[in-house]
Amino acid sequence: MKKLVFSMAVALTVFSLSCLAQPGGGERMKQMMKDSLQLNDVQVDSVTAVRQQFAPQMRDIFMDQSATPEEKRAKLAVLTAQVRARYKAFLSDDQIAKLEAMQQRMRGQMRRGGGGGGNQ
């Protein structure tokens, strides 16, 4: 479970930061969520707002050189639970599962050096 929470947090941060950092990345990311997850505009904007709210906190945790991996996992678990709770306000469980799967794919692409965009 700890590994899953940590992976979800890593995926969320990588996905958010990589997509938003690319030219036009924010719009591509929104369209990908609409297409892949069948989200409406309000849901896409809500997901984006949640990610933007939590990404700096997650980035700070990753950059904290004084924290052990276990401490980072614990802090990320708290943030990930908060993110999921926020998602539950406007996404179905199925949509949340699909979003998390998409984030996992994006994390895999980043590990392979494939960038953050695209829908594969």
Helices and strands as residue ranges (DSSP letters): H 2-21, H 25-37, H 41-63, H 69-88, H 93-111
